[in-house]
Structures are given as structure tokens and as C-alpha cells.
Amino acid sequence: MESQDTFQDVALDVEEEEPDWDPVTLYIESLPYNTNKQFRRTIQLDRKVDFGQYEDEKAPEYYEEKIDPEKLVVAAAQPPVPDFPDGGLRAYSVAVGASLLSFSTFGWINAFGVFQTYYQTKMFTDLSPDTIAWIGSVQYGMVLLPSALVGGMIDRGHYRLPLAISSIGYIISLFLTAECKTFWEVILGQGVATGLFAGMLFGGAPPVVSHWFRKKRALALGILAMGSSIGGTILPIITNTLLPKVGYSWTMRIMAFILSTTVIAANLLVRTRLPPSKVKKSLLTFSAFKRLDFATCVIGYNVTFLGLYVPLTYMTLAASPPSEGGNGGLSDTLAFYLIPLANGASLVGRLSSGVLADKFGTLNVLIPFTVVGGVMCFAWPFATHSIAGSVIVALIYGCATGALVSMLPGAPARMGPPETMGGRIGMAISCSAFGIAFSLPIGGAILSSSNNSFEDVGYYAGAMVLAGCLLLGLSRRIGLGQWSGKY
């Protein structure tokens, strides 16, 4: 039979001519290659038939198990797996554009440790550390919260206009923050407005990159995440240099001009590729939580985020001398550079984890990296009296924890069909906002109640990160159905 014959023709031939071969073999003969891969998976799930050992596009000629032809109708109705460029100038330019969005949003927010120290020692000296930490927590939470809405909009084919509106809102918010004088004004400007528009920008980056990459998706997401590492290294240094020279307001204005340039460049590069989903659904993909592995993964992300960024925020303050509000043994200048060092090291972790994840699986790489980061959360407060110890811990911590931001969209991306991938990734990122939003105030409250004992803060952060890793391991077990395998 010719390959262009339809399934109906095949089924009719089988019924009328009663051939010696079975309907499965005959149907597979008529399938295009990528549809055949979807068919294999469908039959494998529904009938437990193993087609995985056959690398060519046909099943064995003498396949004996009888399958109800109606099952084939179900398989034929499944959409073919779309082809992905997985490389080329256009695809990598999208990854670079997404990396610029990451630089402009998460990279800027990763510089909050500089502001935590500045606010605590210069601008809001009458407020407690946990109160000031709410600025960073709101900002961290807001940058993740809109992702579910943005991902759903991308699935429906809407991206260019929301991207332009979010870019304008973000730039305006940065300039307005420069005019803030009181704590509540800073909360609204730097925390809510800047964080919300940053989330609208960042939330679309992982789904858009996933439109262009499949086999090399983890590497592409690593390139995306490199932007926040570079931004988290460069932007704190610029900010810390400007604050004593030009003051708070002009520092914010200069940073707004810099970030405006990178946001505009990103707008010129990023593009979606897949057609709008024909699945009629809400913009918020709550149905993703029907999968137990997805729900467990999201809970694991939240628990991990409860501790992950606490050391990064308090690293400078902990290593500063007592005259600057800390209890470490480093000079004020050296203590500051721990944050750029950690963010710079995360560049290595994000790119290397992306390369490894394409080969071994996202969670298989993410979990060990994050476990090391959890151990560094325990070790961080005990290294603050030594330059060498502080630098080593900052480098290892940054490299290890950088993998989570890079790999965050990777696991949800594979936990469902391609047509709802944007909404699913967005839902996972948005729901992770709750853990990160409460992490810094909890760390600040522990610090205040323990007479500035950063050791207690480290115990809390490390315990949360390791507990989150256990939940991610459980998600992997549920998704695979066994303990070993690529996932």
C-alpha cells in the first residue's frame, strides 16, 4: 500500500481483504516519520507495546499482538510532534534575546543584596532587617508571578503586543523608583511595579525559547539564564560604585537608562514560532496539576526557593565588619564583592547544567547541583571571618544554585503535550513565587530574633533547599515510574 493512503483506506482494506498481516503493521506503513513517533508513544501508553527498540520508521513485519483498530483511530487523532530547529542563526538569536530579558529583569533583581545593605545602613536605619527584606521579597515574587498568564497568552499566539507594553511599563517603573523617598514608596516602586513588569518580560522568555529547541532545550535555557548571571555580576558593581558618588536617585536613573537599552534590543530579537494552540482552555493552565509529577515538582520548587536566595541577600552583610552591621572579618569593599562573585559563578553552573541536562535529563542534573547549593547554605555563615573561605563558598554556592534558575522551566516543559507547554511552564514559575516571596522576610525574622546570628539563618536556608531536593526527587520518581532513567 502507498504511504499516502489514509487510515480509513487502510482500515477498509483490512476489513474487506482480510490480509495475513495485522492492522498495526499495515497502519504504521502509512505513517509519516514524526507522526509514527507519536503513534509509538500512544500505543506504548495504552497497550504497553514496546516499539522503542526499533530505530527505523516501521514496526517489525511479523508483529503478532492484535490491537483493536479503534485504538488506531485514537492514535491517528494525536497531533504529530512538531519539528524544532534546535539551532541555526534565528534560533540562537532568540536565545540571545531571551538572555537579554533575563539580564534586564532577574539580573537586576539579583543585585538586591546591594540595596538590602544600603537601605539597612544608610536609608532606612530605623527599620529591622526583616522589614527591609520585604522590598526584595515582593520584587522576587512579582518577577515570577505573571509567568502563568504570559505563558497562556503565548500558547494562544499573543506575544508581541504584551512584550511591548511590558517593556514600556518596566522602563517607566525604573525611572519612577528613582523618585521614591519613603519605605512604602520603595515597596511600591522597586518591589511591586518594577517586579511586576519584570515578571511580564521574564515570564515569556522560557516558553519562547522552548518554541525553537527540543533536543538542545536545556542548553538554550542555560543561555537564557546566563543573562541573569551576567547582570547579577555587572549591575551590583555599577550600582555600588554609583551610590556613594551620585546618590540614590541618580543611581536609579542611570541604571534605568542601561536596562532600557537591553530591553529594547531584546524586543528586536525574540520571536515565537509554533502556531497558536487549538486547545480551548483558560489562559491559566490549572489542568497541569492533574499530573502528580508536575504538582510535586512545583511544591519542590517552592520549598527550595524558601531558602535558596537567603544567603545571596545577606552574604555581604554577614561578611561585613561589626561597624557596618555585620559580624564578619572582611572589609566593607571585599564583603560587597561576594555577591558579584556568586552571581558570576552561577554563569558556569547555568551553562554547564544546561549541557549536562540535554544528555542526562533535567532533574537528574538539577537535583545534585541544588544539593551542593544546600550544603553551601549551611557552610556560608561559618566562612565569613576568612577571605579565602568566603570567596570559595560564594563561588561554589553561585555555581551550584545557578542550575535551578537555568533548569526551572525544563522539567515542566516535558510534563505534558507541546501545545500547552507555554502555559505549563508559566504556571510552574508563577506558583514558585510564593516560596521566594516569603524567603527573605523569614530569613530576616530569624536574624532579628537570634541577635544577628547568621548561623541560624544558614541552618534555615540549607534545610529548606535540601527538603526541596527531596521533593524534586519524588517528582522524578513519579514521572519515570522507577528510580533510574533519564528525566
Secondary structure, DSSP 8 states (H G I E B T S, - for coil): --TT--HHHHHHHHHHH--SS-HHHHHHHT--HHHHHHHHHHHHHHH----TT--SSS--SS------HHHHHHHHHS--------SSHHHHHHHHHHHHHHHHTHHHHTTHHHHHHHIIIII-TTS-HHHHHHHHHHHHHHHHTTHHHHHHHHHTT--HHHHHHHHHHHHHHHHHHTT--SHHHHIIIIIIIHHHHHHHHHHTHHHHHHHH-STTHHHHHHHHHHHHHHHHHHHHHHHHHHHHHHHHHHHHHHHHHHHHHHHHHHHHH----S----S---SS-GGGGGSHHHHHHHHHHHHHHHHHTHHHHHHHHHHS-GGGT---SS-HHHHHTHHHHHHHHHHHHHHHHHHHHHHH-HHHHHHHHHHHHHHHHHHGGGGTT-HHHHHHHHHHHHHHHHHHHHHTTHHHHTSS-GGGHHHHHHHHHHHTHHHHHHHHHHHHHHHHHTTS-HHHHHHHHHHHHHHHHHHHHHHHHHHHSSSSS--
